[in-house]
Amino acid sequence: MRTQATALLLAFLGSALAARARAQGYLVRLDTRAQAVQYRGVTADSVLATDTVTSSTGGPVTSDGYAVSCLSGSAYCSFYRAGPILSGAPVTTTADISLWGFGIPGLSFRATARMGSSIGNATAWPGVEPATQLLEGYAQYATEHLSVQVGRQSMSSRLGFMGFDGGMVTLRDPQRGLDLIGYGGWGLTDGDVLPVTSPTTNPLDNFQPPDRQLVAGAQAGWTSTRVDIRANYLREVDPSVDYFVSERAGLDVSIRPHRDWTLTGGADYDLAEEFWGSAEATLSYLAANGRGYASLGIRSYRPHFDLWTIWGAFSPVPYHAVDATASFSPIDRLRLRANGEHYAYDDAGVSTPLVSFETTGWRFGWGATVTVAPQWMLDGGYHAEFGPGASSRGFEGAVTFTKHSLTLSAQAGTVDVPLEFRFDDASVWQYGVSAQWRTSSRVNVGLDASRYVEDRQRPDAAAFDWNQVWIDARVSLLLGGGAGSASDLQHLPSAVRRMPGGREAP
């Protein structure tokens, strides 16, 4: 895959240069990011069960005070010591390329690839393997009523993010607000651009499917002044056994009964498991002058797992929630906001006579944004959450200065995380600075630096710190040209403007 992605990226770069010579259109966006990360590692250790002693809290510990975990019948107990400070420097470059103007109106090509590497310890930070990934790469033919795409592409809907290698056909009737989409091919891992057979996506070893799943799906939508409706269908099949990986259907509806009011809702059904998945409904109000916004919603969430994984065997139960959000701007330079939610899990049907635990939870937050002057803005807030297993609460704030193409910001925050089942509570402070400088319409430079200071509250010797330092630098470069003017990026063809990111050209 690395070789194919690199070859395709080089081919597209070569085509872009050739297009320049032939006065055809091209758009190239390069984004390079480098990070420096430093954090505490841990080292697994063990001790003979006969060498442990009883602590003041009644549990077993090592002679130097580390709490240990002892399995019944095992001669050894395990624990973690503080490990060495780990340092990593991941570097990634993303190239986004669009080409058009090949003598056939509506024909264009699009590719997005990412290359990553790590300076120093490659295992200190995830996400740099594989070194080259082809995120998208397809040819598109687009007219007012028809679009056809062939290659690596993705589809996003209420059923999730689906990437696949194959084809997609879109039929549109703009006058009636109708569209119909059909797609199919060889699927990628849920939420990723790697096939499920890749070693990188192989945490379950022998449980991994031997072949990529086959994907087929469809969407149908109707858009009008007052109502939007979209229906989705998706099925995935494992070709090695000719059995479903998943099969689901979903519906989204948006109704605008009044200029200021919107009612949205949707639901999905798991045809393979034969139960309802997630569903939600929200009523929102947005004042015509933009000063006020409010929403009230209900939702039910049930996680979805492919049938080839073992996670479905745990029979996940859904939770149901009621949430509300409000924001208000009493004066031009001040906006207040607040949100809250209460949720409860269904009965899991499991008996735990020796343990009692929470099945309900809540979360809320409030904050304010103040524009002190045209160039200065202050933002701060508080959030709190209590639920099964853990809770959190904390403050955050930021000061931002903006002048022309330069933006400077300083942030700070704190969070306390009490745990329900473990004596491992923690308090974390975060503070940092960032700078964004748009040197021209084609170049954007950024720099961030943050430090996390943690106080881990344990009654044993494992209360070592997990302090971290992050430094992030990035450069974005936009190149483009077309027939008539090499510097004019405004007059992109309609096929390119419909592409993700096409409207971002200055």
N, C-alpha and C positions, 0 to 999 in steps of 0.2 A: 504493500500500500504506500509506503514511503516513497518508493521509486516512481510509482504511477503519479502520485500527487506532485512530486518535484518536477517530473517531466511535463505534466499538464501546466503547471505554473510557469515554467520556462517557455513553453509553447505559446502561452497567452501573452507573456511579456514580449516575445519575439513578434507575435501578431500585432501587438500594440505599436511597436516601433515601425513595423511595416505599414500599419494603418496610417501612421503619421505621415509617411512618405507618400501614400496614395490619397491624402486629404480625406481619409475616412474618420469616423468619430471614435474616440476612446476616452475612458475615464479610469484612472488608476489611483487608488487610495492606499497608502502604506502607513502602517501604525506599528511602531517599535516601542516595547516596554521592557524595562529592566528593573528588577527588584533586588534588594538586599535584605535578607531576613535572618534574624538571630533569636533563638529561643532555647529553653531548657529541654534536654532529652531525658529519658528514663532508661534504667537498666534492670532487666528481669533478674531476680535472684531467688535462691531457695535455701532452706535450712532444715536440718533434721527435726522431725516433730518432737523428738525427745529433748532437743536443745532449746525449745521455746519455754517461756515463762508466762505466768498469768499477770496481766496488767491490772491497774487500779480500776479499770472499767469492766473487768471480768473476762476479756478476750485474750487470746494468745498473742504474744509479741516475741521478737528476737531479743537477745541479751542486750543489744544496743538500742532497743525501743521501737522497732518497726512492727506495725501490725501485720499479721500474716493471715493467709487463707489456707486452711487445712482441710483436705478432703477426707472423708471417712475411710479408714483402712490404708491410707497412703503413708509412706514412711517420711515424706518430705512435705513441708509447707512452703508456699510461694509468696513473694512480695516484690515490690519495686523500690529500688534505690534511686537517688538523684543521679542522672546521667550527665555526660559532658554537655557543654553549650554547643548547640548545632548551628551552623551558619550555611545559608544557601543563597545563591544569586541566580534565580531563573530569569531568562531573557526570551521574549517571544516577539515575533514579527508576523503581522497579519497583512496580507495583500488582497485587495478587493479590486477586480478588473472587470470592466464592461467594454465591449466592442460592438460597433454597429456601422452601417453604411457599406454593405457588401453587394449592392446592386439589386437586392430584393427588399422592397419596403416591408418593415416589420420584423426583419431578421436581425437577431443580436445574440451575443454570447456573454456569459457571466461566469466568473470563477472567484472563489474566496478560499484562500489557503492560509494555514498558520504553521509557522516553524518555531520550535522551542528548543532550548538547551539550558544547561545549568553550569555556571562557573563555580568550580569548587566541588563540594559534596552534592552529587546528583540526587541522593536519596533524602536530602534534608527538606525538600519541598515537592509536593505532588504536582502533576499536570504537565510535565515536560516530556512525557513518553506517551505515544510515539513522537519522535522528533518532528515529523511532518504530518499534518492532517489536512485533507481536502474537505473543507466545510461545505462548499457548494461548487458545482461545476456543470453547467448545462447550456444547451442551445435553446433559444426561444424564438418562436414565430408568433407575432401578436398583431391582431387587427381589432377593429371596434367590436366585433361579435365573436371572435375566436382567438384563443391563445393555446399554443402547444409547446410544452417544455420536455426536453429529453436530456437525461444525465443525472447527476447527484443533486438532490433538492430536498426541501423539507415542507411539511404541512403542519400548521399550528391551529388547534381548535380546542373546544372544551374537553376533548378526549386526550389532550396532551400534545406534546411536540413529537412529530413523527418524521424521521429522516429516512430516505430510501434512494436506491439507485434504480431509476426506471423512467416512466413517462407520466405526464399530467396533461389533461385536456380541459379547457375552460370554455364554456359557451355562455354568452351574455346577450341579454336583451335590455339595453339601457333605457329604452322608452318605458318599458313595463317594470323595470327594476328587478329583473330576474337574472339569476346566474346558476349554472350547473357545472360542478367540477367532478371529474373522475380521475383517479390516479392508481398506480400499481407498480410493483417492482420488488426488489430484494431489500428487506428492511435493515435498518441500523438499530443499535441499542437505544432503548428509551432514554430521551434526554441527552443523547451523545451522538457523535458522528462516526463511531466505530462499530463494525459489525459485532454481533453477539459472540462470534467465534474468535474474536481477537484475544490474545493472551492478556492484554491490559484489562479486559472486562471479565476476567476469569477468577473471581474470588471463591467460587464454589467447586473448582476443579472438576471432578467427574460428573457433576450435575450440569455442566455446560452443554448446550445443544451442539451436535456435530456439524449442522448446516445452518446457513442464514434463513430466517423466516421469510416467507412470501407475504407481501402486503398488498391489500386491495381496499380502496375506500372511495367514498363519494360524499359530496356536499351539495346541498341545494339551498338557495337563499332568495328571499324576496324583500326588497327595500322600498318603502314608500314614505310619504311625509310624516305619517303618524306611527307606522308599525314596521319593525324589522323582524324577520323570522329566518332562522338558519337551522337546518337539520344535518346531522353528521352520521356516517356509518363507517366503521373500520373493522376489518378482520385481518388476522395474522395466522398463518399456517406453517407448521414445522414440516418441511418436505420429507425429512428422514422417516417420519412415522405417519405422514398425511393426517395430522390431527391439529386441532385448533391450538394456537398459542394464546389468542384472545379474540373475542368478538363482542363489540359494543356499539351502541347507538346513542345519540344525544340530540337535544333540542334546545335552542336559545331563542328567547323572545324579548323584544324591547318595544314598549308602547309609550308614546308621548301624547297623553290626553290634553296637555296644555303646554304652552311655551316654556313654563318654568318647571314642569313636573315630568319625571320619567319613571316608568315601572319596568324593571328588567328581571328576568328569571330564566331558569334553565334546569335541566335534569339529564342524567344519563343512566342507561340500563345495561348491565352486564349480561349479554345473551348467553355466554358460555357458562357462567356461574349461576345464572337465573336469579339475580337479585338486583335491586336498585343500587346505584352507586351514589354519587354526590348530587345534591340539588340545592338551589338557592333562589331567593326572591328579594329584591331591594326596591324600595320606593325612595326616590331622591328629589330634592328641590334645589334649584339654583336660581337665585334672584336675577332678574334681568340686568340690574346694575352691577352684578358680580360681587356685591358686598356680603351676601349670605349664602351658605350651602348647608344642607342637612340631609341625612339619609337614615333609614330604618330598614333593617334586613333580618331575614331568617335564613339559616342554611343547615344542611346536613352533609357531613363529609365522611366518606368511606374510602380508604386507600385501595388502589387497584394493583394487583400483581399478575404477571403473566403466569399461565398454567404450568410452564416448565420449571418455575422456581419452587422452592420449598416454603416460601413465605405464606402462600395461600392456605397451607395446612394449619396455620395458627388461627384461622377464622377471624380476621380482624372485624371488630364491631365498629359501627359508626358513632360519631358524636353529633349532637344537635346544638345549635347556637342561635342566640339573638344578639344583634350588634347595632350600634348607633354611632353616627359620626356627625359633627357639627363644626362649622367654622364661620366666623363673623368678623367683619371689618367695620368697627364703629367710626373710625376716621381713616383718611387716605393712607396714613403711614403705619397703621397697626392692624394686624390680623390675629385673632384668637382662634384656637382650635381645641377640640376635645373628642375623644372616642372611647368606647367601652364595649365589652362583650362578655356574655355569660354562656357557658357551654356545659353539657352533661353527656357522658358516655352511656350507651345502652348497656344493659346487663350482659356480661360476658358468659354467664352460665357456668362459672368456675367457683368451686368451694374452697375458701381459705379460712378455716376456722381459727387458726392461730395468728392471723394477721388481718388488721383492718386498714383500709386505705381509702383515699378520696376518689370519687368518680365524677366530680363536678369541678369546675374552675371558672375563673374570671380574669379579665385583664382590662386595664384602662390606661389612658394617658391624656395629658393636656400640654399645651405649649402656646407660644406666641412668637410672632415675627414682627420686628420693629424696624422701619426704615428711618434711621436717625437723620440722615441727609441723603441726597441723591447718590453719594458714593459709599455710604456706610449702611450696613444692615446687621442687626442682632437677631439671633434666633435661640430659643431655649425651650426646654420641656422636661416633663417628668413622666415616667411610665412605671407600671406595677403589674405583676401577673402572679396568680397563684393557681396551681393546678396539680393533677396527679403526678407525684414524683419529685417536683421541684417548683420553686417560685423565684421571682426576680423583681428587683425594683432599682431605680436609679435615675440620675439626672444627666442631661446632655445640653451643651450650649456651643454656639459658634459666633464668631465675629468675621464679617466679610467686607472687604474693601474692593471696589471696582472702579476703574478709571480707563476709559477707552477699551483697549484690547487686553488689559492686565487685570487679573483677579487674584487677590491675596486673601487667605482665610486662616483662622486659628480655631481649633476645636478642642473640647475637653468633655469628659463624661465619666460617670462612675456607675457601677452596677454591683449589687449584692445578690448572691445566688445561694439561698438556703436549699438543702436537699432533704427529701423526706426519708429515704431509705439508707443513706450513707452519712458517716460523720466526716464530710469532706467539703464543708461550706467554703465559699470563696468570696472575696471582695476585689474588684478590679477597677483601677483608675486608668483612663486613656487620655492622652493629650497629644496634639500634633499640629502641624502647619502644612499648608498646601499653596501652590502658586500655579496659575494658568496664564499663559501668554500667547495670544494669537498674533503672531508677528506679521501675518498677511492673510489674505483669503485662502491661501494654499498651505500654510504652515501653522501648526499649533503645538506648543511645548508645555509640558506639565511636570511638576515635581511635588511629591508628598513625602512627609516623614512623620511617623507615629511611634509612640512608646506605650506599652501596656505594662502596668505594675500590678501584680497580684499578691494578695495576702490570703494564703490558703490556711484555713482554720481547721487543724486536725490535732487531736490530743496525743499523737505519736510522733516519731522522728521523721515521718514522711511529709511533714508540713513544709517542704522546701518550695521555693518560689518558682513560678512559671512566667517570669517576666520576658517580654518580647520587644524587639525593635524591628520596625518595617520602614524601608525607604523605597520609594517608587518613582522612577523617571520615565517619561514617555515623549515621543515625537510623532506627530501625524503629518503626513505629506500628501497633498492632493495634486495630481497631474491630470491634464485633460486637454482635449482639443477636438476639432471637427471641421467639416467642410465649411469654408467661409471665414473662420477665425479660429486660430489655435488657442486663443485665450478666452473664448466665449463658451462658458459651460452652462449657460441658461437654456440654450435651444437644443435640449436633448430630445430625441424622438420619443413618441408616446410609449413605445415598447420598453425603453429604458426607464422612463419616469415611473412606470408601474412596478419596477423592480424594487426590492427592499433596499433602502439607502439611496435610490435614485433621486429622490426629492431633496436630499441633503446638499446637493451641489449648490455652491453659492451663485 
